[in-house]
Amino acid sequence: MRIIYYQDKLLLSLTKSEIDEAYHAKGRPIELPIGNLLPLHKDINDSINQYVKDIHFYSTDNNYIKKEN
């Protein structure tokens, strides 16, 4: 499982077995391997950083302000 930010969209990439597991658990949470935690954290962090760059925000004192075009 990976999370990807691409062309203003947040995408979820699943293996065939992950799709099958999610399909059989419709409407219920599924357990993810704890080993996915750090890669998913990195994916989310990378996605946020790219999103902020793409929409032209900048940070001042931990506040995000949209740049004027």
MIMARPA-907333 format. One record per atom (N, C-alpha, C, CB): y, z, x; chain. Coordinates in Angstrom, 2 decimals. Glycine has a CB too. Example, Ala and Ser with C-alpha at 12.3 -4.5 7.8 and 13.67 -1.06 7.14 Angstrom:
+---------+---------+---------+--------+
|      py |      pz |      px | cadena |
+---------+---------+---------+--------+
|   -5.69 |    7.80 |   13.19 |      A |
|   -4.50 |    7.80 |   12.30 |      A |
|   -3.30 |    7.80 |   13.20 |      A |
|   -4.47 |    9.05 |   11.31 |      A |
|   -2.25 |    7.08 |   12.85 |      A |
|   -1.06 |    7.14 |   13.67 |      A |
|    0.03 |    7.87 |   12.90 |      A |
|   -0.60 |    5.72 |   14.08 |      A |
+---------+---------+---------+--------+
END
This chain:
+---------+---------+---------+--------+
|      py |      pz |      px | cadena |
+---------+---------+---------+--------+
|   -1.17 |    0.00 |    0.85 |      A |
|    0.00 |    0.00 |    0.00 |      A |
|    1.23 |    0.00 |    0.89 |      A |
|    0.00 |    1.22 |   -0.97 |      A |
|    2.14 |   -0.89 |    0.57 |      A |
|    3.42 |   -0.94 |    1.29 |      A |
|    4.53 |   -1.20 |    0.27 |      A |
|    3.41 |   -2.05 |    2.40 |      A |
|    5.73 |   -0.74 |    0.61 |      A |
|    6.92 |   -0.98 |   -0.20 |      A |
|    7.86 |   -1.80 |    0.66 |      A |
|    7.59 |    0.38 |   -0.68 |      A |
|    8.39 |   -2.87 |    0.08 |      A |
|    9.20 |   -3.82 |    0.83 |      A |
|   10.47 |   -4.12 |    0.04 |      A |
|    8.40 |   -5.13 |    1.11 |      A |
|   11.60 |   -4.15 |    0.74 |      A |
|   12.85 |   -4.63 |    0.14 |      A |
|   13.05 |   -6.05 |    0.62 |      A |
|   14.08 |   -3.70 |    0.53 |      A |
|   13.18 |   -6.99 |   -0.32 |      A |
|   13.32 |   -8.40 |    0.02 |      A |
|   14.19 |   -9.09 |   -1.01 |      A |
|   11.93 |   -9.08 |    0.11 |      A |
|   15.25 |   -9.70 |   -0.56 |      A |
|   16.17 |  -10.48 |   -1.40 |      A |
|   16.57 |   -9.72 |   -2.67 |      A |
|   15.52 |  -11.82 |   -1.79 |      A |
|   17.13 |   -8.54 |   -2.47 |      A |
|   17.62 |   -7.68 |   -3.56 |      A |
|   16.54 |   -7.20 |   -4.52 |      A |
|   18.66 |   -8.43 |   -4.33 |      A |
|   15.29 |   -7.19 |   -4.07 |      A |
|   14.19 |   -6.71 |   -4.91 |      A |
|   13.36 |   -5.71 |   -4.12 |      A |
|   13.31 |   -7.89 |   -5.41 |      A |
|   12.88 |   -4.70 |   -4.80 |      A |
|   11.96 |   -3.74 |   -4.21 |      A |
|   10.56 |   -4.15 |   -4.65 |      A |
|   12.30 |   -2.27 |   -4.65 |      A |
|    9.70 |   -4.46 |   -3.67 |      A |
|    8.37 |   -4.98 |   -3.95 |      A |
|    7.30 |   -3.98 |   -3.54 |      A |
|    8.15 |   -6.31 |   -3.23 |      A |
|    6.21 |   -3.96 |   -4.29 |      A |
|    5.06 |   -3.13 |   -3.98 |      A |
|    3.90 |   -4.05 |   -3.63 |      A |
|    4.70 |   -2.19 |   -5.18 |      A |
|    3.35 |   -3.86 |   -2.45 |      A |
|    2.22 |   -4.66 |   -2.00 |      A |
|    0.97 |   -3.79 |   -2.02 |      A |
|    2.47 |   -5.24 |   -0.56 |      A |
|   -0.05 |   -4.25 |   -2.75 |      A |
|   -1.29 |   -3.49 |   -2.89 |      A |
|   -2.47 |   -4.33 |   -2.43 |      A |
|   -1.49 |   -3.03 |   -4.34 |      A |
|   -3.49 |   -3.65 |   -1.90 |      A |
|   -4.74 |   -4.34 |   -1.59 |      A |
|   -5.49 |   -4.55 |   -2.90 |      A |
|   -5.60 |   -3.54 |   -0.57 |      A |
|   -6.51 |   -5.38 |   -2.86 |      A |
|   -7.31 |   -5.63 |   -4.06 |      A |
|   -7.93 |   -4.34 |   -4.58 |      A |
|   -8.42 |   -6.67 |   -3.77 |      A |
|   -8.42 |   -3.49 |   -3.69 |      A |
|   -9.05 |   -2.24 |   -4.14 |      A |
|   -8.00 |   -1.30 |   -4.75 |      A |
|   -9.76 |   -1.54 |   -2.95 |      A |
|   -6.78 |   -1.29 |   -4.23 |      A |
|   -5.72 |   -0.46 |   -4.82 |      A |
|   -5.35 |   -0.98 |   -6.21 |      A |
|   -4.47 |   -0.44 |   -3.90 |      A |
|   -5.33 |   -2.29 |   -6.37 |      A |
|   -5.05 |   -2.87 |   -7.69 |      A |
|   -6.14 |   -2.48 |   -8.68 |      A |
|   -4.94 |   -4.41 |   -7.60 |      A |
|   -7.40 |   -2.59 |   -8.25 |      A |
|   -8.52 |   -2.23 |   -9.12 |      A |
|   -8.45 |   -0.76 |   -9.53 |      A |
|   -9.85 |   -2.52 |   -8.42 |      A |
|   -8.16 |    0.11 |   -8.56 |      A |
|   -8.07 |    1.54 |   -8.86 |      A |
|   -6.95 |    1.82 |   -9.86 |      A |
|   -7.85 |    2.35 |   -7.58 |      A |
|   -5.79 |    1.21 |   -9.66 |      A |
|   -4.66 |    1.40 |  -10.58 |      A |
|   -4.99 |    0.84 |  -11.96 |      A |
|   -3.39 |    0.73 |  -10.02 |      A |
|   -5.67 |   -0.27 |  -12.00 |      A |
|   -6.03 |   -0.89 |  -13.28 |      A |
|   -6.95 |    0.03 |  -14.09 |      A |
|   -6.72 |   -2.26 |  -13.05 |      A |
|   -7.91 |    0.64 |  -13.42 |      A |
|   -8.86 |    1.51 |  -14.11 |      A |
|   -8.26 |    2.86 |  -14.49 |      A |
|  -10.08 |    1.73 |  -13.25 |      A |
|   -7.12 |    3.18 |  -13.95 |      A |
|   -6.45 |    4.45 |  -14.24 |      A |
|   -5.17 |    4.22 |  -15.04 |      A |
|   -6.14 |    5.21 |  -12.94 |      A |
|   -5.13 |    3.17 |  -15.81 |      A |
|   -3.92 |    2.86 |  -16.60 |      A |
|   -3.36 |    4.11 |  -17.27 |      A |
|   -4.23 |    1.78 |  -17.66 |      A |
|   -2.06 |    4.34 |  -17.06 |      A |
|   -1.39 |    5.45 |  -17.72 |      A |
|   -1.64 |    6.81 |  -17.08 |      A |
|   -1.82 |    5.50 |  -19.13 |      A |
|   -2.44 |    6.84 |  -16.02 |      A |
|   -2.73 |    8.10 |  -15.34 |      A |
|   -2.32 |    7.97 |  -13.88 |      A |
|   -4.24 |    8.48 |  -15.46 |      A |
|   -1.92 |    9.08 |  -13.28 |      A |
|   -1.60 |    9.03 |  -11.84 |      A |
|   -2.87 |    8.73 |  -11.04 |      A |
|   -0.96 |   10.36 |  -11.37 |      A |
|   -2.70 |    8.07 |   -9.92 |      A |
|   -3.83 |    7.85 |   -9.02 |      A |
|   -3.54 |    8.56 |   -7.71 |      A |
|   -4.09 |    6.33 |   -8.79 |      A |
|   -4.59 |    9.03 |   -7.07 |      A |
|   -4.43 |    9.72 |   -5.80 |      A |
|   -4.28 |    8.70 |   -4.69 |      A |
|   -5.63 |   10.66 |   -5.53 |      A |
|   -3.29 |    8.92 |   -3.85 |      A |
|   -3.09 |    8.07 |   -2.68 |      A |
|   -3.56 |    8.84 |   -1.45 |      A |
|   -1.59 |    7.64 |   -2.54 |      A |
|   -4.13 |    8.14 |   -0.50 |      A |
|   -4.51 |    8.83 |    0.74 |      A |
|   -3.28 |    9.44 |    1.40 |      A |
|   -5.22 |    7.85 |    1.71 |      A |
|   -3.40 |   10.68 |    1.85 |      A |
|   -2.26 |   11.37 |    2.46 |      A |
|   -1.76 |   10.62 |    3.69 |      A |
|   -2.65 |   12.80 |    2.84 |      A |
|   -2.61 |    9.82 |    4.30 |      A |
|   -2.22 |    9.01 |    5.44 |      A |
|   -1.17 |    7.96 |    5.09 |      A |
|   -3.42 |    8.34 |    6.04 |      A |
|   -1.01 |    7.67 |    3.81 |      A |
|    0.01 |    6.71 |    3.36 |      A |
|    1.42 |    7.30 |    3.37 |      A |
|   -0.31 |    6.21 |    1.97 |      A |
|    1.51 |    8.62 |    3.47 |      A |
|    2.81 |    9.28 |    3.31 |      A |
|    3.83 |    8.83 |    4.35 |      A |
|    2.62 |   10.78 |    3.40 |      A |
|    3.48 |    8.85 |    5.62 |      A |
|    4.46 |    8.46 |    6.65 |      A |
|    4.80 |    6.97 |    6.60 |      A |
|    3.92 |    8.81 |    8.03 |      A |
|    3.81 |    6.06 |    6.45 |      A |
|    4.19 |    4.64 |    6.34 |      A |
|    5.06 |    4.37 |    5.11 |      A |
|    2.93 |    3.78 |    6.27 |      A |
|    4.77 |    5.02 |    3.98 |      A |
|    5.60 |    4.82 |    2.79 |      A |
|    7.00 |    5.40 |    2.98 |      A |
|    4.93 |    5.45 |    1.56 |      A |
|    7.09 |    6.52 |    3.66 |      A |
|    8.39 |    7.10 |    3.96 |      A |
|    9.22 |    6.12 |    4.81 |      A |
|    8.23 |    8.45 |    4.71 |      A |
|    8.58 |    5.53 |    5.82 |      A |
|    9.26 |    4.54 |    6.66 |      A |
|    9.67 |    3.32 |    5.84 |      A |
|    8.36 |    4.11 |    7.83 |      A |
|    8.76 |    2.85 |    4.97 |      A |
|    9.08 |    1.70 |    4.12 |      A |
|   10.31 |    1.98 |    3.25 |      A |
|    7.88 |    1.35 |    3.23 |      A |
|   10.34 |    3.16 |    2.62 |      A |
|   11.48 |    3.52 |    1.76 |      A |
|   12.75 |    3.63 |    2.59 |      A |
|   11.21 |    4.86 |    1.01 |      A |
|   12.68 |    4.28 |    3.73 |      A |
|   13.84 |    4.42 |    4.60 |      A |
|   14.36 |    3.04 |    5.04 |      A |
|   13.49 |    5.27 |    5.83 |      A |
|   13.46 |    2.17 |    5.48 |      A |
|   13.86 |    0.82 |    5.88 |      A |
|   14.48 |    0.05 |    4.71 |      A |
|   12.65 |    0.05 |    6.44 |      A |
|   13.89 |    0.22 |    3.52 |      A |
|   14.41 |   -0.47 |    2.34 |      A |
|   15.82 |    0.00 |    1.98 |      A |
|   13.47 |   -0.25 |    1.15 |      A |
|   16.03 |    1.31 |    2.04 |      A |
|   17.35 |    1.85 |    1.74 |      A |
|   18.37 |    1.34 |    2.75 |      A |
|   17.32 |    3.40 |    1.75 |      A |
|   18.01 |    1.37 |    4.03 |      A |
|   18.94 |    0.90 |    5.06 |      A |
|   19.30 |   -0.57 |    4.86 |      A |
|   18.34 |    1.10 |    6.45 |      A |
|   18.32 |   -1.40 |    4.55 |      A |
|   18.60 |   -2.82 |    4.33 |      A |
|   19.44 |   -3.03 |    3.07 |      A |
|   17.29 |   -3.61 |    4.22 |      A |
|   19.13 |   -2.29 |    2.01 |      A |
|   19.89 |   -2.39 |    0.76 |      A |
|   21.36 |   -2.04 |    1.01 |      A |
|   19.29 |   -1.46 |   -0.32 |      A |
|   21.59 |   -0.94 |    1.72 |      A |
|   22.96 |   -0.52 |    2.01 |      A |
|   23.69 |   -1.59 |    2.80 |      A |
|   22.97 |    0.83 |    2.78 |      A |
|   23.03 |   -2.21 |    3.77 |      A |
|   23.64 |   -3.30 |    4.54 |      A |
|   23.94 |   -4.50 |    3.64 |      A |
|   22.73 |   -3.73 |    5.69 |      A |
|   22.97 |   -4.87 |    2.81 |      A |
|   23.10 |   -6.06 |    1.98 |      A |
|   24.22 |   -5.96 |    0.95 |      A |
|   21.80 |   -6.33 |    1.27 |      A |
|   24.44 |   -4.77 |    0.41 |      A |
|   25.48 |   -4.65 |   -0.61 |      A |
|   26.79 |   -4.17 |   -0.01 |      A |
|   25.03 |   -3.70 |   -1.72 |      A |
|   26.84 |   -4.14 |    1.31 |      A |
|   28.08 |   -3.88 |    2.04 |      A |
|   28.67 |   -2.50 |    1.75 |      A |
|   29.09 |   -4.94 |    1.70 |      A |
|   27.83 |   -1.51 |    1.89 |      A |
|   28.31 |   -0.14 |    1.81 |      A |
|   28.47 |    0.39 |    3.22 |      A |
|   27.34 |    0.75 |    0.99 |      A |
|   29.33 |    1.35 |    3.37 |      A |
|   29.42 |    2.03 |    4.65 |      A |
|   29.49 |    3.53 |    4.38 |      A |
|   30.67 |    1.56 |    5.46 |      A |
|   29.12 |    4.29 |    5.37 |      A |
|   29.03 |    5.74 |    5.22 |      A |
|   30.21 |    6.42 |    5.89 |      A |
|   27.71 |    6.25 |    5.81 |      A |
|   30.79 |    7.37 |    5.16 |      A |
|   31.80 |    8.25 |    5.74 |      A |
|   31.45 |    9.66 |    5.31 |      A |
|   33.28 |    7.84 |    5.29 |      A |
|   31.19 |   10.52 |    6.25 |      A |
|   30.86 |   11.92 |    5.94 |      A |
|   29.75 |   12.02 |    4.89 |      A |
|   32.11 |   12.66 |    5.45 |      A |
|   28.71 |   11.22 |    5.07 |      A |
|   27.54 |   11.21 |    4.18 |      A |
|   27.84 |   10.74 |    2.77 |      A |
|   26.95 |   12.59 |    4.12 |      A |
|   28.97 |   10.06 |    2.57 |      A |
|   29.28 |    9.45 |    1.28 |      A |
|   29.26 |    7.94 |    1.47 |      A |
|   30.67 |    9.94 |    0.73 |      A |
|   28.67 |    7.23 |    0.52 |      A |
|   28.63 |    5.77 |    0.61 |      A |
|   29.75 |    5.17 |   -0.21 |      A |
|   27.27 |    5.23 |    0.13 |      A |
|   30.50 |    4.31 |    0.41 |      A |
|   31.64 |    3.66 |   -0.22 |      A |
|   31.45 |    2.15 |   -0.14 |      A |
|   32.98 |    4.09 |    0.45 |      A |
|   31.61 |    1.46 |   -1.27 |      A |
|   31.42 |    0.03 |   -1.28 |      A |
|   32.62 |   -0.66 |   -0.62 |      A |
|   31.22 |   -0.48 |   -2.72 |      A |
|   32.31 |   -1.56 |    0.30 |      A |
|   33.36 |   -2.33 |    0.96 |      A |
|   33.91 |   -3.35 |   -0.01 |      A |
|   32.83 |   -3.03 |    2.24 |      A |
|   35.18 |   -3.63 |    0.13 |      A |
|   35.81 |   -4.69 |   -0.66 |      A |
|   35.43 |   -6.03 |   -0.06 |      A |
|   37.37 |   -4.52 |   -0.70 |      A |
|   35.15 |   -7.01 |   -0.90 |      A |
|   34.80 |   -8.36 |   -0.41 |      A |
|   36.02 |   -9.12 |    0.02 |      A |
|   34.05 |   -9.16 |   -1.48 |      A |
+---------+---------+---------+--------+
END
